[in-house]
Amino acid sequence: MTDDERNHEALFRHAILGDLLSRNLRRGQLRPALKQLAQQSYQDHHGRSRRVAYKTLEEWYYKYRNGGFEALKPRPRKDRNTSRVLAEDLQQLILDMKREDPGRSARLIVRELELAGRVPRGQVSRSSVERLLHRHGLSVPRMERDHAARYRWEASMCGELWQADALHGPALMNPATGRKQRVIVFGLIDDRSRLIPYLEGGFGETEQRFLAVLYQAMARRGIVRKLFLDNHASFSGYDLRLLCARLGIHLVHSRPYDAPSKGKIERLWRTLRAQLIDRLDLERVTTLDEFNLRLWTWVEMEYHHQAHSSLSGRTPLEVWESDADQIRWVQDHNQLEQSFYGEVERLVRNDSTVQWRGVFYEVPPYLRRQRVHLRYALLDSTRVSVLDGTTEIPLRRVQPVDNAHRSRATATAMADTGDTPKTGLNVAELILDRAAGIDPQGGGDE
């Protein structure tokens, strides 16, 4: 019996005796009062109906008179925290087995003892071993023993930290492929307020899709100071790191296989599944737009206005608005969009093409065999341009079939216009003159 159970039992006994404990009874009044109490039924803190004998009531009464409330508590067993089934040497063996291999379960320990002939089959129960291990602090699974301590924490203000993750949703028809495909929901949650800056369902779990969600989140809710992500490729690419460096965002990744460290967004996903995704009527929700419409309606109309126990009963929107002056709001949306561009240096091939992320683009012929700077949009992989000084030239993908019919003619030779200068020098004639002993300056033979 635990200390809490002993306290509940003492309160139960105190409630039965009631005002008898505070009355000054005359001689002969106690016995009839206790007999009357013994004829009634009482409900304990477990909800069970109990009747108490007269002698037991009398014992409780005098215990309280002599020792007060503490005397009403059941006395702990004298053999508490000791095993009546396992001998001392066997207890030590079990503890040594657990320390030797923390992955050993109580069931496996019992089985090994039986196979080794240390105990008869069926004499030692698994629960006896579990209680012994628990008393000595050895009942925690090995995987938990190897983990660092975990504490409840949150950001100090709104906009300081956003957690991001991806959730696998229902399978919907993808018009690009003509078949059903699993919807991937990218989302972010503000650590302080639990507000959702943005989330969106789409096809594919890529870095570009996450960057699009991040752009919409910052355009609506300001530029976050720190991002907390897992180690998936969509959260650890070059473009994301470049963007965060430009905007002054500290990028933090969780330890591999440590989902509990991002407990807030994991809890959001569980709520989203329970309240919306698992209850979608897929006969009515057949397209991505229909899915996202219901997704954002739930966020704006339900989630942001639901009181959270972790927020002391306040809603995410109330907490967010109370901290609005601490948020890095976007002052110039054009400047924010320009931050979602990257630059990279590439060598132009002799056929006037340059390769970027597996795609060939056509470059003006005069840039052949030169190193050029490409500028590309993080939000649209098809928008690629080349920088020629201060001029930005949009590029298009190579069309090999069309190029087979393009003219290769160059500009009209300058000689045809009469503008080509005449120097009078020709290597073949100069070599011949030298062999003949002719002076190149116009003199004759010496």
C-alpha positions as CSV (number, residue, x, y, z in Angstrom):
1,M,0.0,0.0,0.0
2,T,1.4,3.4,-1.0
3,D,1.5,6.5,1.1
4,D,-1.4,8.0,-0.9
5,E,-3.5,4.9,-0.4
6,R,-2.8,5.0,3.4
7,N,-3.9,8.6,3.5
8,H,-7.1,7.8,1.6
9,E,-7.8,5.0,4.0
10,A,-7.3,7.2,7.0
11,L,-9.6,9.8,5.6
12,F,-12.2,7.1,5.0
13,R,-12.0,5.9,8.6
14,H,-12.1,9.5,9.9
15,A,-15.3,10.2,7.8
16,I,-17.1,7.1,9.2
17,L,-16.4,8.1,12.8
18,G,-17.6,11.6,12.0
19,D,-18.7,13.7,14.9
20,L,-18.0,11.0,17.5
21,L,-14.4,12.2,17.4
22,S,-15.3,15.7,18.4
23,R,-18.0,15.0,21.0
24,N,-17.6,14.5,24.7
25,L,-19.4,11.2,25.2
26,R,-20.8,10.2,28.5
27,R,-20.3,6.7,29.9
28,G,-22.4,4.2,28.0
29,Q,-22.9,6.4,24.9
30,L,-20.0,5.1,22.8
31,R,-21.2,1.5,22.4
32,P,-24.7,2.3,20.9
33,A,-23.2,4.9,18.6
34,L,-20.6,2.5,17.2
35,K,-23.1,-0.3,16.8
36,Q,-25.3,2.0,14.8
37,L,-22.4,2.9,12.5
38,A,-21.6,-0.8,12.1
39,Q,-25.0,-1.4,10.6
40,Q,-24.5,1.0,7.7
41,S,-22.6,0.6,4.4
42,Y,-19.9,3.1,3.2
43,Q,-18.2,3.8,-0.1
44,D,-14.4,4.1,-0.1
45,H,-12.3,6.2,-2.4
46,H,-12.2,3.3,-4.9
47,G,-16.0,3.4,-5.1
48,R,-16.4,0.1,-3.3
49,S,-19.2,-0.5,-0.8
50,R,-17.8,-1.5,2.6
51,R,-19.3,-2.4,6.0
52,V,-17.1,-2.1,9.2
53,A,-17.5,-4.3,12.3
54,Y,-18.2,-2.8,15.7
55,K,-14.8,-4.0,17.1
56,T,-12.9,-2.4,14.2
57,L,-14.8,0.9,14.7
58,E,-14.0,0.8,18.4
59,E,-10.3,0.2,17.6
60,W,-10.2,3.1,15.2
61,Y,-11.9,5.4,17.7
62,Y,-9.3,4.8,20.5
63,K,-6.4,4.9,18.0
64,Y,-7.6,8.4,17.0
65,R,-8.0,9.4,20.7
66,N,-4.5,8.3,21.5
67,G,-2.6,9.2,18.3
68,G,-4.7,11.6,16.2
69,F,-5.1,11.3,12.4
70,E,-1.8,9.6,11.9
71,A,-2.9,6.7,14.0
72,L,-5.8,6.0,11.6
73,K,-3.4,5.3,8.8
74,P,-2.8,1.6,8.2
75,R,0.7,0.6,9.4
76,P,3.1,-0.5,6.7
77,R,4.1,-4.1,6.6
78,K,7.3,-4.9,8.5
79,D,8.7,-6.7,5.5
80,R,8.0,-3.8,3.2
81,N,10.6,-3.5,0.4
82,T,11.8,-7.0,1.0
83,S,10.9,-10.1,-0.9
84,R,9.2,-13.0,0.8
85,V,9.6,-15.2,-2.2
86,L,13.2,-14.6,-3.3
87,A,16.1,-15.6,-1.1
88,E,18.9,-13.1,-0.5
89,D,21.4,-14.9,-2.8
90,L,18.8,-15.2,-5.5
91,Q,17.9,-11.5,-5.3
92,Q,21.5,-10.6,-5.7
93,L,21.9,-12.9,-8.7
94,I,18.8,-11.3,-10.4
95,L,20.3,-7.8,-9.8
96,D,23.6,-8.9,-11.2
97,M,22.0,-10.3,-14.3
98,K,20.1,-7.1,-14.9
99,R,23.3,-5.0,-14.4
100,E,25.2,-7.3,-16.7
101,D,22.6,-6.9,-19.5
102,P,20.2,-4.0,-19.0
103,G,18.2,-5.3,-22.0
104,R,17.1,-8.4,-20.0
105,S,13.4,-8.4,-19.3
106,A,11.9,-9.9,-16.1
107,R,10.4,-12.7,-18.2
108,L,13.8,-13.6,-19.7
109,I,15.5,-13.5,-16.2
110,V,12.9,-15.9,-14.8
111,R,13.4,-18.2,-17.8
112,E,17.2,-18.2,-17.6
113,L,17.0,-19.0,-13.8
114,E,14.7,-22.0,-14.6
115,L,16.9,-23.3,-17.4
116,A,20.0,-23.0,-15.1
117,G,18.2,-25.0,-12.4
118,R,18.4,-22.1,-9.9
119,V,14.7,-22.1,-9.3
120,P,12.0,-24.7,-9.9
121,R,9.7,-24.0,-12.9
122,G,6.8,-21.8,-11.9
123,Q,8.1,-21.0,-8.4
124,V,9.2,-17.4,-9.1
125,S,6.7,-15.1,-10.9
126,R,7.6,-12.3,-13.3
127,S,6.0,-9.7,-11.0
128,S,8.3,-10.7,-8.1
129,V,11.3,-10.0,-10.3
130,E,9.8,-6.8,-11.6
131,R,9.2,-5.5,-8.0
132,L,12.7,-6.3,-7.0
133,L,14.2,-4.5,-10.1
134,H,11.9,-1.5,-9.4
135,R,13.0,-1.2,-5.8
136,H,16.7,-1.0,-6.9
137,G,16.1,1.4,-9.8
138,L,16.7,-1.2,-12.5
139,S,13.3,-1.5,-14.1
140,V,13.8,1.3,-16.7
141,P,14.2,-0.1,-20.3
142,R,17.7,0.1,-21.7
143,M,16.8,2.6,-24.4
144,E,15.6,5.0,-21.7
145,R,18.7,4.5,-19.6
146,D,20.9,5.5,-22.5
147,H,19.0,8.7,-23.2
148,A,19.8,12.1,-21.7
149,A,17.4,13.7,-19.2
150,R,14.3,15.3,-20.8
151,Y,12.7,18.5,-19.4
152,R,9.5,20.4,-20.1
153,W,10.5,23.6,-21.9
154,E,9.2,26.4,-24.2
155,A,10.4,29.5,-26.0
156,S,10.5,32.8,-24.0
157,M,8.4,34.7,-26.6
158,C,6.3,34.3,-29.7
159,G,8.3,34.2,-33.0
160,E,11.5,33.1,-31.2
161,L,11.2,29.4,-32.2
162,W,9.1,27.5,-34.7
163,Q,9.0,23.7,-34.9
164,A,8.5,22.2,-38.4
165,D,7.6,18.7,-39.6
166,A,5.8,16.7,-42.2
167,L,2.7,14.6,-41.8
168,H,1.5,11.9,-44.2
169,G,-2.2,12.4,-45.1
170,P,-4.7,10.6,-47.3
171,A,-4.1,9.4,-50.8
172,L,-5.6,11.8,-53.4
173,M,-5.5,11.9,-57.2
174,N,-2.4,13.7,-58.5
175,P,-3.2,15.3,-61.9
176,A,0.4,15.4,-62.9
177,T,0.8,11.6,-62.7
178,G,-2.8,10.5,-63.3
179,R,-2.9,8.3,-60.2
180,K,-3.5,8.5,-56.5
181,Q,-0.6,9.7,-54.3
182,R,-0.1,10.2,-50.6
183,V,-0.6,13.8,-49.5
184,I,2.3,15.3,-47.5
185,V,1.4,18.1,-45.1
186,F,4.2,20.5,-44.2
187,G,3.5,22.6,-41.2
188,L,5.0,24.9,-38.6
189,I,4.0,25.7,-35.0
190,D,5.1,28.6,-32.8
191,D,6.7,27.1,-29.7
192,R,5.5,29.8,-27.3
193,S,1.9,30.2,-28.4
194,R,1.2,26.9,-30.2
195,L,-0.1,29.0,-33.1
196,I,0.2,27.6,-36.6
197,P,2.0,30.1,-38.9
198,Y,1.2,28.0,-42.0
199,L,0.6,24.5,-43.1
200,E,-0.2,23.0,-46.5
201,G,-0.8,19.7,-48.1
202,G,0.9,18.7,-51.4
203,F,2.5,15.9,-53.4
204,G,6.1,15.2,-52.6
205,E,8.3,15.6,-49.5
206,T,10.9,17.9,-51.0
207,E,13.0,20.9,-49.8
208,Q,11.3,23.2,-52.4
209,R,7.9,22.4,-51.0
210,F,9.0,23.2,-47.5
211,L,10.5,26.4,-48.6
212,A,7.2,27.4,-50.1
213,V,5.4,26.7,-46.9
214,L,8.1,28.6,-44.9
215,Y,7.7,31.6,-47.2
216,Q,4.0,31.8,-46.7
217,A,4.5,31.4,-42.9
218,M,6.9,34.3,-42.7
219,A,4.8,36.5,-45.0
220,R,1.9,36.0,-42.7
221,R,3.5,35.8,-39.2
222,G,6.9,37.5,-39.5
223,I,10.4,36.2,-39.7
224,V,11.2,33.6,-37.0
225,R,14.5,33.7,-35.1
226,K,15.1,30.0,-34.8
227,L,13.8,26.9,-36.7
228,F,13.8,23.5,-35.0
229,L,13.7,20.6,-37.5
230,D,14.5,17.0,-37.9
231,N,17.1,15.5,-40.2
232,H,15.0,14.7,-43.2
233,A,16.5,15.8,-46.6
234,S,13.7,18.4,-47.0
235,F,14.9,20.1,-43.8
236,S,18.7,20.0,-44.3
237,G,19.4,21.1,-47.9
238,Y,21.8,23.8,-49.1
239,D,19.0,26.2,-50.1
240,L,17.4,26.2,-46.7
241,R,20.7,26.8,-45.0
242,L,21.5,29.7,-47.4
243,L,18.1,31.3,-46.8
244,C,18.4,31.1,-43.0
245,A,21.8,32.6,-43.1
246,R,20.5,35.6,-45.1
247,L,17.5,36.2,-42.9
248,G,19.3,35.7,-39.6
249,I,17.5,32.5,-38.7
250,H,19.3,30.0,-36.4
251,L,18.8,26.5,-37.8
252,V,18.7,23.7,-35.2
253,H,18.2,20.0,-36.0
254,S,17.1,17.4,-33.5
255,R,19.0,14.2,-32.7
256,P,18.3,11.4,-35.1
257,Y,15.3,9.2,-34.0
258,D,14.4,11.6,-31.2
259,A,10.8,12.5,-32.1
260,P,9.8,13.4,-28.5
261,S,12.2,16.4,-28.6
262,K,9.7,17.9,-31.0
263,G,6.7,17.1,-28.8
264,K,4.7,20.2,-29.6
265,I,4.3,19.6,-33.3
266,E,3.9,15.8,-32.8
267,R,1.0,16.6,-30.5
268,L,-0.4,19.0,-33.2
269,W,-0.3,16.1,-35.7
270,R,-2.1,13.9,-33.3
271,T,-4.8,16.5,-32.8
272,L,-5.1,17.2,-36.5
273,R,-5.5,13.5,-37.3
274,A,-8.1,13.0,-34.5
275,Q,-10.2,16.0,-35.4
276,L,-9.9,16.3,-39.1
277,I,-7.8,14.0,-41.3
278,D,-9.1,10.7,-40.0
279,R,-12.7,12.0,-40.4
280,L,-12.5,13.3,-44.0
281,D,-15.1,12.1,-46.4
282,L,-12.9,11.0,-49.3
283,E,-15.9,10.8,-51.6
284,R,-16.3,14.6,-51.2
285,V,-12.6,15.4,-50.8
286,T,-11.0,14.3,-54.0
287,T,-8.6,17.1,-54.9
288,L,-5.7,18.8,-53.2
289,D,-7.5,22.2,-53.2
290,E,-10.5,20.6,-51.4
291,F,-8.2,19.1,-48.9
292,N,-6.3,22.3,-48.2
293,L,-9.6,24.2,-47.9
294,R,-10.7,22.0,-45.0
295,L,-7.3,22.1,-43.5
296,W,-7.1,25.9,-43.2
297,T,-10.8,26.2,-42.2
298,W,-10.0,23.9,-39.2
299,V,-6.9,25.9,-38.3
300,E,-8.5,29.4,-38.5
301,M,-11.9,28.5,-37.2
302,E,-11.2,25.8,-34.6
303,Y,-7.6,25.2,-33.6
304,H,-6.5,28.9,-33.1
305,H,-9.6,29.5,-30.8
306,Q,-9.3,26.3,-28.7
307,A,-8.1,26.8,-25.1
308,H,-4.9,24.8,-24.4
309,S,-4.2,23.4,-20.9
310,S,-0.4,24.1,-21.5
311,L,-1.3,27.8,-22.1
312,S,-3.1,28.1,-18.8
313,G,-6.5,27.9,-20.5
314,R,-5.7,30.6,-23.1
315,T,-6.0,30.1,-26.9
316,P,-3.0,30.2,-29.3
317,L,-4.3,33.3,-30.9
318,E,-4.6,35.1,-27.5
319,V,-1.0,34.3,-26.6
320,W,0.3,35.3,-30.0
321,E,-1.5,38.6,-30.0
322,S,-0.2,39.4,-26.4
323,D,3.4,39.1,-27.7
324,A,2.9,40.8,-31.1
325,D,5.4,43.5,-30.3
326,Q,8.3,41.0,-30.1
327,I,7.7,39.6,-33.6
328,R,10.0,40.4,-36.5
329,W,7.2,41.5,-38.9
330,V,8.0,41.7,-42.6
331,Q,8.3,45.3,-43.6
332,D,9.0,44.8,-47.4
333,H,7.5,41.7,-49.0
334,N,9.5,42.3,-52.2
335,Q,12.7,42.1,-50.2
336,L,11.5,38.9,-48.5
337,E,10.8,37.4,-51.9
338,Q,14.3,38.4,-53.2
339,S,15.8,36.5,-50.2
340,F,14.2,33.3,-51.7
341,Y,16.7,33.4,-54.6
342,G,20.1,31.5,-54.8
343,E,23.2,32.0,-56.9
344,V,25.7,29.5,-58.1
345,E,28.7,29.5,-60.4
346,R,28.8,27.2,-63.4
347,L,31.0,26.7,-66.5
348,V,29.2,27.2,-69.9
349,R,29.8,24.3,-72.3
350,N,30.9,24.7,-75.9
351,D,27.4,24.0,-77.1
352,S,26.1,27.1,-75.2
353,T,24.5,25.1,-72.4
354,V,24.8,25.0,-68.7
355,Q,23.6,22.2,-66.4
356,W,21.8,23.0,-63.1
357,R,20.3,20.2,-60.9
358,G,20.2,17.7,-63.8
359,V,18.6,20.1,-66.3
360,F,20.3,21.7,-69.3
361,Y,19.6,25.4,-70.0
362,E,20.6,27.4,-73.1
363,V,23.0,30.3,-72.6
364,P,23.8,33.1,-75.1
365,P,26.6,31.8,-77.4
366,Y,29.0,34.6,-76.6
367,L,29.3,33.2,-73.0
368,R,30.6,29.8,-74.2
369,R,33.5,28.4,-72.2
370,Q,33.1,31.1,-69.5
371,R,32.3,30.7,-65.9
372,V,29.0,32.4,-65.2
373,H,26.7,33.1,-62.2
374,L,23.3,31.5,-62.3
375,R,20.4,32.9,-60.3
376,Y,17.5,30.6,-59.4
377,A,14.3,30.9,-57.5
378,L,14.0,28.8,-54.4
379,L,10.2,28.7,-54.8
380,D,10.1,27.8,-58.5
381,S,12.7,25.5,-59.9
382,T,11.9,26.5,-63.5
383,R,13.0,30.2,-63.0
384,V,16.7,30.2,-63.8
385,S,18.7,33.1,-65.2
386,V,22.3,34.0,-65.9
387,L,23.9,37.2,-64.7
388,D,25.9,39.2,-67.2
389,G,27.3,42.1,-65.3
390,T,24.2,43.9,-64.0
391,T,22.0,42.3,-66.6
392,E,19.8,39.3,-65.7
393,I,19.0,37.1,-68.7
394,P,16.3,34.5,-68.2
395,L,17.2,31.0,-69.4
396,R,15.1,28.3,-71.0
397,R,15.5,24.6,-71.1
398,V,17.3,23.1,-74.0
399,Q,15.1,21.7,-76.8
400,P,17.4,19.3,-78.7
401,V,14.8,18.5,-81.4
402,D,14.0,22.1,-82.1
403,N,17.7,23.0,-82.2
404,A,18.3,20.5,-85.0
405,H,16.5,22.9,-87.3
406,R,18.0,26.2,-86.0
407,S,20.3,28.1,-88.2
408,R,24.0,28.1,-87.3
409,A,24.8,31.2,-89.5
410,T,26.9,33.9,-87.9
411,A,27.0,37.6,-88.7
412,T,28.1,38.7,-92.2
413,A,31.9,38.7,-92.4
414,M,33.5,42.1,-92.0
415,A,35.5,41.6,-95.2
416,D,32.2,41.7,-97.2
417,T,31.6,45.2,-96.0
418,G,35.0,46.5,-96.9
419,D,35.8,47.4,-93.3
420,T,38.4,44.6,-92.7
421,P,41.9,46.2,-92.4
422,K,44.8,45.0,-94.6
423,T,48.1,44.5,-92.7
424,G,50.0,42.9,-95.6
425,L,51.4,40.2,-93.3
426,N,51.0,36.5,-94.1
427,V,52.8,33.7,-92.4
428,A,53.2,31.5,-95.4
429,E,54.7,34.4,-97.5
430,L,56.9,35.6,-94.7
431,I,58.5,32.1,-94.3
432,L,59.0,31.8,-98.1
433,D,60.7,35.3,-98.2
434,R,62.9,34.3,-95.3
435,A,64.0,31.2,-97.0
436,A,64.8,33.2,-100.2
437,G,66.8,35.7,-98.2
438,I,64.4,38.6,-98.9
439,D,64.4,41.4,-96.3
440,P,60.9,41.7,-94.7
441,Q,61.5,45.4,-94.4
442,G,61.6,45.7,-98.2
443,G,65.4,45.4,-99.0
444,G,66.8,43.0,-101.6
445,D,69.5,40.3,-101.4
446,E,72.7,41.3,-99.7
